[in-house]
Amino acid sequence: MIVVENLFKYYGEYPAVRGVSFEVPKGRVVGFLGPNGAGKSTTMRILAGYLTATSGKASIDGRDVFWDPIEARRRIGYMPESCPLYTDMKVSEYLKFRAGLKGLGWGTRRKRIEYVLERCWLKDVRNQIIGTLSKGYRQRVGLADSLLADPPVLILDEPTAGLDPTQIRETRKLIRELGQQHTMLLSTHILSEVEAACDSVIIIYQGQVAAEGSLAAVRERYGNENLEDIFVRLTGQEGI
Amino acid sequence: MRPTLALIKREFTAYFFSPIGFVTLAVFLLVTGRLFGVTMNLLTEPGPRGTEFPMQALLGDEKFWLVFLFIPPLLTMRLLAEERGSGTLESLMTAPIRDWQVVAGKYIACLMFYVVLWLPTLAYLPVLLDMDATTWQPRIDYWPVVTSYLGAFLAGAMFLAIGLFVSSLVKSQLVAAMIAMLLSLVFVVAAFWRPDYDTGSLTTKLVNFISVPEHFRRDFTRGILDTRHIVLYATVTLLCLFLTVRSLEARRLR
């Protein structure tokens, strides 16, 4: 579903992503891990079409994100890091605008908005101005937006950052449920979350893939340690 | 088409959510209202001190353009700068919408609000055209009014396109507004030293070519459509819109 081949991205002289390749098969929920600055967000932004790769290929459902950007983006629900929203709009207005932007017809628009409001527990704040919502609710609005067009692929950049434990648990539950219908790539720093919600992991360090595979396979390869130890070992911060 | 329409709708309604739209509207109406008062005085003046072209008193005046200078930048400053500043540009640019559609949507929305700005001034027309109270027929030539409004639309379209382009380059709305005003100033300020120029010189020709108040004073408000002015406005508009699309594209490559 998501195919990335030898992706490079330079910010000026600095290589943020150096030759990343991976594949996410249909229906899989993949945790995208790595320390800050490893190139996770950059890779996701390239997949979502916000940035263009310096070289390499990336495609979603067979559509190249560079040569066929509109069709590729139609197949992605993307939630950016820290989830920027228009703070002067009401939740329902915002979703209506986003549904239009994603080209949904009038009939399906209303149905999908009702569905995502229900799905992301937003019914009771639908007429509230986004600027007055708490971080947790905003995060859910962002998630609702990514679900609007019912895309086969979801790319979520740190969907649980800045949430309280209850909200994290709720979001994790939601992600697990969504994983049954969508192929998902989500980045996070909370390793227990990956163990709870994901089928497989991709660990990326200094712009390169350090480990990739199903949770069990990765664990086995590194002598059945827990994910946290593997993460620390791979990203070279042991002993700090 | 649908994404563009959704964007136009959101951008247009956003003018009514923020005070900026209403403030601009109030200032604009205050100035045109005052100039309308001046025109009224001229029209009712006894003897030879009246005016031949009422629209010229209204729009050919440099004072009008000095205030007008601030209006398009205020309308365009938030269009892209705000999105860049708050990070919402990322969700906009990852939606299935092409770069030129984003630019077209935003530009059409501000152009629409600009038209809304001018709509209340239609109330002055019965007086400016000396309409007959019973038949609603204008008793003086109405073409100067038509060409003036056409000129105001095209000139405004140019200033808005400049503002949109500047807005795509920076993150701060304030900076966007100030640079847009500076660039617009080129098209406005030259005429202010008009009396100092030698009328036969190249400078005068150049000033007359780019100076918008001068275009209005001499041509649009007298019912003359000079294609040179229209070509200037249209080319600057298209160039700026083209550059805006490019500037959005360039930000992906960074």
Contacts between the chains, C-beta under 8 A, distances in Angstrom:
chain1	res1	chain2	res2	distance
A	11	B	254	7.1
A	45	B	90	7.5
A	48	B	94	4.3
A	49	B	93	7.2
A	49	B	94	5.4
A	49	B	252	7.9
A	50	B	90	5.3
A	50	B	93	5.4
A	50	B	94	5.1
A	50	B	252	6.7
A	51	B	252	5.5
A	51	B	253	7.9
A	51	B	254	7.6
A	52	B	252	4.6
A	52	B	253	5.3
A	70	B	96	4.9
A	70	B	97	7.8
A	70	B	98	6.6
A	71	B	96	7.8
A	73	B	94	6.2
A	73	B	95	6.7
A	73	B	96	4.3
A	74	B	96	4.5
A	76	B	94	7.4
A	78	B	91	7.5
A	78	B	94	4.8
A	80	B	87	7.1
A	80	B	90	4.5
A	80	B	91	5.9
A	80	B	94	7.4
A	82	B	87	6.9
A	84	B	86	5.7
A	84	B	87	3.6
A	84	B	88	4.5
A	84	B	90	6.3
A	84	B	91	6.2
A	85	B	88	6.7
A	85	B	91	7.7
A	86	B	10	7.9
A	86	B	88	6.0
A	87	B	86	7.7
A	88	B	14	7.0
A	88	B	17	5.0
A	88	B	18	7.0
A	89	B	10	7.9
A	89	B	17	7.9
A	97	B	6	5.7
A	97	B	9	7.5
A	97	B	10	4.7
A	98	B	91	7.9
A	98	B	95	7.2
A	99	B	6	7.8
A	100	B	2	6.0
A	100	B	3	6.7
A	100	B	5	6.8
A	100	B	6	2.6
A	100	B	7	7.9
A	100	B	9	7.3
A	101	B	3	4.9
A	101	B	6	4.9
A	101	B	7	6.4
A	101	B	92	7.5
A	101	B	95	4.5
A	101	B	96	7.9
A	101	B	97	6.0
A	102	B	3	7.2
A	102	B	95	5.8
A	102	B	96	6.1
A	103	B	2	4.8
A	103	B	3	5.6
A	103	B	96	6.2
A	104	B	2	7.8
A	105	B	2	7.8
A	142	B	91	8.0
A	145	B	91	7.2
